[in-house]
Amino acid sequence: MACEMKYCSTRGGVHGWDFRDVLFSGFAPDGGMFMPESLPVLSSDTLRCWKGLPYTKLVVEVASLFIPTQLIPRDDLEGTSGDTGGSAIQSAKGIPGLDVVVVYPRGRITPVQERHMISCVQDNIHVFAADGSSDDIDKPLRHLFADQDLVKSHGLMSLNSVNFSRVMIQLAHFIYAYLELSGMEQTDADAALPELDVVVPTGGAGNIAAGYIVKQMGLPLKLVAMVNSNDIVHRTVTTGDFSMAANVTQTLAPAIDIQDPYNMERVFWLLLGRNGASVKIMMEEFQRSHRHSLPENHRKLLSQVLSTGTVTDEGILEIMRRCWNENEYVLCPHSAVAVWHHYHCPHSPGVNRCYVATASPAKFQATVQRAGLTFDLPEEVLALNKLPTRYQNLERSHSWCKDWEDRLREFIQSVSVVRKNGGTYYTGN
């Protein structure tokens, strides 16, 4: 099955790509996002066979459904997750022939998150601090990945959830949670699989898109997307208002401070029966005007597969305090966005519920303190302050989007020239 898996764009302009093509890419050439042309089905027998597997082994099983073994042998499929920039840097630092370019929103992540990235000074790691939001950064990157000559000549690929490979790994999160928490082992082999509620803190919607894909593969999940004050996903589900606010609101949960939840395109594509033409019209209107009104029949379909809620900063602090008082467990602010649902939305009797915790509170010390809690930072985090740093600025200007695109394009080209000549990029390395 995996050998025959082909991929297409959610906007209908690309079909028949193999996994290698998709892996070494970002957005599809037509501006859409890659998805499998068909999804494997998870049978009850398969799930029962996987029950009890360690997480890393389950990831291999799930990834093998989408990746031919001749491209990536099963033994090589064990990977990583976490903050995208930090994970990419730690995975790739010092590897010959591979350069990583990270762009992060200056002032919109915590000092620990920033230090994780700028303190890595290996010659193949290149970090840019942009004067804007994550949504702002996405715009020039879309333009770069739309340039197929640039993509192919320099071997560009994205490592965030624009790339299907990231979403593919997230599928395993939901399957592992289901196997561990649904209680399926207590049901008869011929009985219907039990439901599991899964509540996800949501920004770019990659995780919730993965949950919906798994649901389409046969897992009986009830999905809840919890957002902060950047509530576009909540408004879309409840009112059909798929439109960006004038500005991204900075909250205590910065990783989900996003007004352009780009992975909703994958959700819409599945929801509309893989109708690329309809998705193309919808998403091009959204990109042009930053707004789109879902027809009521589409909104109802969406609300049947996804529930939502929104949490204020005060709500985040309330939940962090309450979870500590009741469980002596310190939540990170993003995880608190999900757990808010636990305290305010009673769940159905007989249905288990899972909350996705997405980060360590060690990265959000100021918010932990603001909640009146204490958390001892690990030695590895404390050591970051003693390390040398290196990064470059992407300043705001009147034509910042074009300026950033040109700057990054020129940078990629200059690094490639150095590598082809067998040199190092940074003087003194």
C-alpha positions as CSV (number, residue, x, y, z in Angstrom):
1,M,0.0,0.0,0.0
2,A,2.7,2.5,1.0
3,C,4.6,1.9,-2.3
4,E,1.6,3.1,-4.2
5,M,0.8,6.1,-2.1
6,K,0.5,9.3,-4.3
7,Y,0.0,12.9,-3.2
8,C,-1.9,15.8,-4.6
9,S,-2.5,19.5,-3.9
10,T,-5.6,20.6,-2.0
11,R,-6.2,23.1,-4.8
12,G,-6.3,20.5,-7.6
13,G,-3.4,21.6,-9.7
14,V,-1.0,18.8,-8.8
15,H,-1.5,15.0,-8.8
16,G,0.6,11.9,-8.7
17,W,3.6,13.1,-6.7
18,D,5.4,10.6,-4.6
19,F,6.5,11.0,-1.0
20,R,10.0,12.1,-1.9
21,D,8.6,15.0,-4.0
22,V,6.3,16.0,-1.1
23,L,9.1,15.7,1.5
24,F,11.4,18.0,-0.4
25,S,8.8,20.8,-0.8
26,G,6.7,23.2,1.1
27,F,3.5,24.6,-0.4
28,A,2.4,22.9,-3.7
29,P,3.2,24.8,-6.9
30,D,-0.4,25.9,-7.2
31,G,-0.3,27.4,-3.7
32,G,-2.1,24.5,-2.1
33,M,-1.0,21.9,0.5
34,F,-0.1,18.3,-0.2
35,M,-2.3,15.5,0.9
36,P,-2.4,11.8,0.1
37,E,-4.8,11.1,-2.8
38,S,-6.3,8.3,-0.7
39,L,-6.0,7.5,3.0
40,P,-5.3,4.0,4.5
41,V,-8.0,2.5,6.7
42,L,-7.2,1.6,10.3
43,S,-9.0,-1.6,11.0
44,S,-9.9,-2.8,14.5
45,D,-7.5,-5.7,14.0
46,T,-4.7,-3.3,13.1
47,L,-5.3,-1.2,16.1
48,R,-5.4,-4.1,18.5
49,C,-2.2,-5.4,17.0
50,W,-0.6,-2.0,17.7
51,K,-1.9,-1.8,21.2
52,G,1.1,-1.8,23.7
53,L,3.7,-0.6,21.2
54,P,6.1,2.1,22.5
55,Y,5.5,5.5,21.0
56,T,8.5,5.4,18.7
57,K,7.6,2.0,17.3
58,L,4.1,3.2,16.7
59,V,5.4,6.2,14.8
60,V,7.3,3.8,12.5
61,E,4.2,1.8,11.9
62,V,2.1,4.9,11.0
63,A,4.8,6.4,8.8
64,S,5.2,3.1,7.0
65,L,1.7,3.5,5.7
66,F,2.7,6.7,3.8
67,I,6.4,6.1,3.0
68,P,7.8,3.4,0.7
69,T,10.5,1.3,2.4
70,Q,12.8,1.7,-0.6
71,L,12.8,5.4,0.0
72,I,13.3,5.4,3.8
73,P,14.0,2.0,5.5
74,R,11.9,1.3,8.6
75,D,14.9,1.4,10.8
76,D,15.6,5.1,9.8
77,L,12.1,6.3,10.6
78,E,12.6,7.3,14.2
79,G,12.5,11.2,14.4
80,T,11.7,14.2,16.8
81,S,9.0,16.8,17.7
82,G,8.7,20.0,19.7
83,D,9.2,23.6,18.9
84,T,9.7,23.5,15.1
85,G,12.7,25.7,15.0
86,G,14.5,24.2,18.0
87,S,13.7,20.7,16.9
88,A,15.0,21.3,13.4
89,I,18.2,22.8,14.7
90,Q,18.9,20.1,17.2
91,S,18.2,17.4,14.6
92,A,20.4,18.9,11.8
93,K,23.2,20.8,13.5
94,G,26.6,19.9,12.2
95,I,25.3,17.5,9.4
96,P,27.3,18.0,6.2
97,G,25.2,18.9,3.1
98,L,22.3,20.2,5.1
99,D,21.6,23.8,6.0
100,V,18.7,24.9,8.2
101,V,17.2,28.4,8.0
102,V,14.9,29.4,10.9
103,V,12.8,32.5,10.9
104,Y,11.1,33.4,14.2
105,P,8.9,36.3,15.3
106,R,11.1,38.5,17.5
107,G,9.4,39.5,20.8
108,R,6.6,37.0,20.3
109,I,8.3,33.9,21.8
110,T,9.8,33.5,25.2
111,P,13.4,34.1,26.0
112,V,14.0,30.3,26.5
113,Q,12.5,29.5,23.1
114,E,14.7,32.2,21.5
115,R,17.8,31.0,23.3
116,H,17.3,27.5,22.1
117,M,17.7,28.7,18.6
118,I,20.1,31.6,18.6
119,S,22.6,29.8,20.8
120,C,23.3,27.2,18.1
121,V,26.2,28.5,16.2
122,Q,27.2,25.6,14.0
123,D,28.0,26.6,10.4
124,N,24.9,25.0,8.9
125,I,22.4,26.8,11.2
126,H,21.0,30.2,10.2
127,V,18.6,32.0,12.4
128,F,16.6,35.1,11.5
129,A,14.7,37.3,13.9
130,A,11.7,39.0,12.1
131,D,9.9,42.1,13.2
132,G,6.5,40.6,12.8
133,S,4.1,37.8,13.6
134,S,4.2,34.2,12.5
135,D,1.5,35.1,10.0
136,D,3.8,37.8,8.6
137,I,6.6,35.4,8.2
138,D,4.4,32.9,6.3
139,K,3.8,35.4,3.5
140,P,7.4,35.7,2.0
141,L,7.9,31.9,2.6
142,R,4.8,31.2,0.4
143,H,6.4,33.2,-2.4
144,L,9.7,31.5,-2.0
145,F,8.1,28.0,-2.2
146,A,6.0,29.0,-5.2
147,D,9.3,29.6,-7.1
148,Q,9.9,26.1,-8.3
149,D,13.3,27.0,-9.9
150,L,14.5,28.1,-6.5
151,V,13.0,25.1,-4.7
152,K,14.5,22.5,-7.1
153,S,17.9,24.2,-7.6
154,H,18.6,24.6,-3.9
155,G,16.7,21.5,-2.6
156,L,14.3,23.6,-0.4
157,M,11.9,21.9,2.0
158,S,9.8,23.2,4.9
159,L,9.9,21.7,8.3
160,N,6.8,23.1,9.8
161,S,3.3,21.6,9.3
162,V,3.1,23.1,5.8
163,N,5.0,19.9,5.0
164,F,2.8,16.8,5.1
165,S,5.6,14.8,6.7
166,R,5.2,16.9,9.9
167,V,1.4,16.3,9.9
168,M,2.1,12.6,9.2
169,I,4.1,12.3,12.4
170,Q,1.3,14.1,14.3
171,L,-1.1,11.3,13.2
172,A,0.8,9.0,15.6
173,H,0.0,11.3,18.5
174,F,-3.7,10.7,18.1
175,I,-3.4,7.0,17.4
176,Y,-1.1,6.5,20.4
177,A,-3.5,8.5,22.6
178,Y,-6.4,6.4,21.4
179,L,-4.6,3.1,22.0
180,E,-3.7,4.1,25.5
181,L,-6.8,6.0,26.7
182,S,-9.9,4.9,24.8
183,G,-10.4,1.6,26.7
184,M,-10.6,-0.4,23.5
185,E,-9.0,-3.3,25.2
186,Q,-12.1,-3.7,27.3
187,T,-14.4,-4.2,24.3
188,D,-15.1,-7.4,22.5
189,A,-13.2,-8.0,19.2
190,D,-16.4,-7.7,17.2
191,A,-17.8,-4.7,19.0
192,A,-17.7,-1.2,17.8
193,L,-14.6,0.8,18.8
194,P,-15.2,3.2,21.7
195,E,-15.1,7.0,21.1
196,L,-12.3,9.2,22.6
197,D,-12.5,12.9,23.0
198,V,-9.3,14.7,22.1
199,V,-8.8,18.4,23.0
200,V,-6.1,20.3,21.2
201,P,-4.6,23.8,21.7
202,T,-4.8,25.2,18.2
203,G,-3.0,27.8,16.2
204,G,-1.8,26.9,12.7
205,A,-4.2,23.9,12.9
206,G,-1.6,21.3,12.0
207,N,-2.4,19.1,15.0
208,I,-6.1,19.3,14.6
209,A,-5.8,18.6,10.9
210,A,-3.9,15.4,11.8
211,G,-6.7,14.5,14.2
212,Y,-9.2,14.9,11.4
213,I,-7.1,12.8,9.0
214,V,-7.0,10.0,11.6
215,K,-10.7,10.3,12.1
216,Q,-11.1,9.8,8.3
217,M,-8.9,6.8,8.6
218,G,-11.4,5.2,10.9
219,L,-10.6,6.2,14.4
220,P,-13.7,7.3,16.3
221,L,-12.4,10.6,17.7
222,K,-14.4,13.6,18.9
223,L,-12.2,16.5,18.2
224,V,-12.1,19.8,20.1
225,A,-9.9,22.7,18.9
226,M,-9.3,25.2,21.7
227,V,-7.8,28.6,20.8
228,N,-6.7,31.8,22.6
229,S,-7.8,35.3,21.7
230,N,-6.7,34.7,18.1
231,D,-10.0,32.9,17.6
232,I,-10.4,32.5,13.8
233,V,-10.9,28.7,14.1
234,H,-13.6,29.1,16.7
235,R,-15.4,31.8,14.7
236,T,-15.2,29.6,11.6
237,V,-16.8,26.6,13.3
238,T,-19.5,28.5,15.2
239,T,-20.5,31.3,12.8
240,G,-18.8,30.5,9.4
241,D,-16.6,33.7,9.7
242,F,-13.3,32.5,8.3
243,S,-11.6,35.9,8.5
244,M,-8.5,37.3,10.0
245,A,-8.6,40.0,12.6
246,A,-6.8,43.3,11.8
247,N,-3.8,42.3,14.0
248,V,-2.5,39.2,15.7
249,T,-3.1,39.5,19.4
250,Q,-0.1,38.7,21.6
251,T,-1.2,36.3,24.4
252,L,0.3,34.2,27.1
253,A,0.2,31.2,24.7
254,P,2.4,32.7,21.9
255,A,2.9,29.6,19.8
256,I,-0.8,29.7,18.8
257,D,-0.9,33.5,18.3
258,I,-1.9,32.9,14.6
259,Q,-4.6,34.5,12.5
260,D,-3.9,32.4,9.4
261,P,-4.5,28.7,10.4
262,Y,-3.1,27.4,7.2
263,N,-3.8,23.8,7.9
264,M,-7.5,24.5,7.9
265,E,-7.1,24.2,4.1
266,R,-6.4,20.5,4.6
267,V,-9.5,20.2,6.8
268,F,-11.7,22.0,4.2
269,W,-10.4,19.7,1.4
270,L,-11.4,16.6,3.3
271,L,-14.6,18.1,4.5
272,L,-15.6,19.0,0.9
273,G,-14.9,15.6,-0.5
274,R,-11.4,16.4,-1.9
275,N,-12.9,19.1,-4.2
276,G,-9.8,21.0,-5.2
277,A,-11.6,23.5,-7.3
278,S,-13.8,24.6,-4.4
279,V,-10.9,24.8,-2.0
280,K,-8.9,26.8,-4.6
281,I,-11.7,29.4,-4.8
282,M,-12.1,29.6,-1.1
283,M,-8.4,29.9,-0.2
284,E,-7.5,32.3,-2.9
285,E,-10.3,34.6,-1.8
286,F,-9.0,34.3,1.8
287,Q,-5.4,35.0,0.8
288,R,-6.5,38.0,-1.3
289,S,-9.0,39.6,1.1
290,H,-8.1,37.8,4.4
291,R,-11.8,36.8,4.8
292,H,-14.2,34.2,3.6
293,S,-17.7,33.4,4.7
294,L,-18.4,29.6,4.9
295,P,-21.8,28.7,3.4
296,E,-24.1,27.4,6.2
297,N,-24.1,23.9,4.9
298,H,-20.3,23.8,4.9
299,R,-20.2,25.3,8.4
300,K,-22.7,22.6,9.7
301,L,-20.5,19.9,8.2
302,L,-17.5,21.4,9.9
303,S,-19.2,21.7,13.3
304,Q,-20.2,18.0,13.1
305,V,-16.5,17.0,13.0
306,L,-14.9,19.8,15.1
307,S,-16.0,21.5,18.3
308,T,-14.2,24.7,19.5
309,G,-13.7,27.1,22.4
310,T,-11.7,30.2,23.1
311,V,-9.7,31.1,26.2
312,T,-8.5,34.5,27.5
313,D,-5.2,35.1,29.2
314,E,-7.0,35.3,32.5
315,G,-8.5,31.9,31.7
316,I,-5.1,30.5,31.0
317,L,-3.8,31.7,34.4
318,E,-6.9,30.4,36.2
319,I,-6.4,26.9,34.7
320,M,-2.6,26.8,35.5
321,R,-3.4,27.6,39.2
322,R,-6.3,25.2,39.4
323,C,-4.4,22.3,37.8
324,W,-1.5,22.9,40.3
325,N,-3.9,23.1,43.3
326,E,-5.7,19.9,42.4
327,N,-2.9,17.9,40.9
328,E,0.4,19.5,41.7
329,Y,1.1,19.6,38.0
330,V,2.4,22.7,36.2
331,L,0.9,23.3,32.8
332,C,2.5,25.3,30.1
333,P,0.1,28.1,28.9
334,H,-0.7,26.3,25.6
335,S,-1.6,23.1,27.4
336,A,-3.8,25.2,29.8
337,V,-5.8,26.4,26.7
338,A,-6.8,22.8,26.1
339,V,-7.3,21.9,29.8
340,W,-9.7,24.9,30.2
341,H,-12.2,22.7,28.4
342,H,-11.9,20.1,31.1
343,Y,-13.1,22.4,33.8
344,H,-15.7,24.3,31.8
345,C,-17.2,21.6,29.6
346,P,-18.4,18.4,31.3
347,H,-17.8,15.4,29.1
348,S,-20.2,12.6,28.1
349,P,-20.5,9.7,30.6
350,G,-18.7,6.6,29.4
351,V,-16.5,8.5,26.9
352,N,-12.8,9.0,27.9
353,R,-11.2,12.4,27.2
354,C,-7.6,13.3,26.3
355,Y,-5.9,16.7,26.5
356,V,-2.9,17.4,24.3
357,A,-0.1,19.0,26.3
358,T,2.2,20.7,23.8
359,A,5.2,22.2,25.6
360,S,7.2,22.3,28.8
361,P,6.4,25.0,31.4
362,A,10.2,25.6,31.5
363,K,9.9,27.6,28.3
364,F,7.3,30.0,29.9
365,Q,8.8,30.9,33.2
366,A,7.3,34.4,33.3
367,T,3.8,33.1,32.8
368,V,4.3,30.4,35.4
369,Q,5.3,33.2,37.9
370,R,2.4,35.3,36.8
371,A,0.1,32.5,37.8
372,G,1.7,32.5,41.2
373,L,3.5,29.2,40.7
374,T,7.1,28.2,40.9
375,F,9.0,25.9,38.6
376,D,12.6,24.9,38.9
377,L,14.3,25.4,35.5
378,P,16.3,22.3,34.3
379,E,20.1,22.8,34.2
380,E,20.0,22.5,30.4
381,V,17.8,25.5,30.2
382,L,19.8,27.6,32.7
383,A,23.0,26.8,30.7
384,L,21.5,28.5,27.6
385,N,22.2,31.9,29.1
386,K,26.0,31.2,29.1
387,L,26.2,30.2,25.5
388,P,27.3,32.5,22.6
389,T,24.6,33.5,20.2
390,R,24.2,34.3,16.5
391,Y,21.2,35.5,14.5
392,Q,20.3,38.0,11.8
393,N,17.6,40.6,11.8
394,L,14.7,41.0,9.3
395,E,13.7,44.6,10.0
396,R,10.2,46.0,9.3
397,S,10.0,48.4,6.4
398,H,7.3,49.8,4.1
399,S,7.8,46.9,1.7
400,W,8.8,44.4,4.3
401,C,7.2,41.3,2.7
402,K,9.2,41.8,-0.6
403,D,12.3,42.8,1.4
404,W,12.2,39.7,3.5
405,E,11.6,37.5,0.4
406,D,14.5,39.0,-1.4
407,R,16.8,38.8,1.6
408,L,16.0,35.2,2.2
409,R,16.3,34.3,-1.5
410,E,19.7,36.0,-1.7
411,F,20.8,34.3,1.5
412,I,19.8,30.8,0.3
413,Q,21.7,31.4,-2.9
414,S,24.8,32.7,-1.2
415,V,24.9,29.7,1.2
416,S,24.5,27.3,-1.8
417,V,27.5,28.9,-3.6
418,V,29.7,28.5,-0.5
419,R,28.7,24.9,-0.1
420,K,29.3,24.1,-3.7
421,N,32.8,25.5,-3.3
422,G,33.3,23.3,-0.2
423,G,33.7,26.3,2.2
424,T,32.3,27.4,5.5
425,Y,29.8,30.2,5.7
426,Y,30.6,32.0,8.9
427,T,34.1,33.4,9.4
428,G,35.9,31.8,12.3
429,N,33.9,28.5,12.3
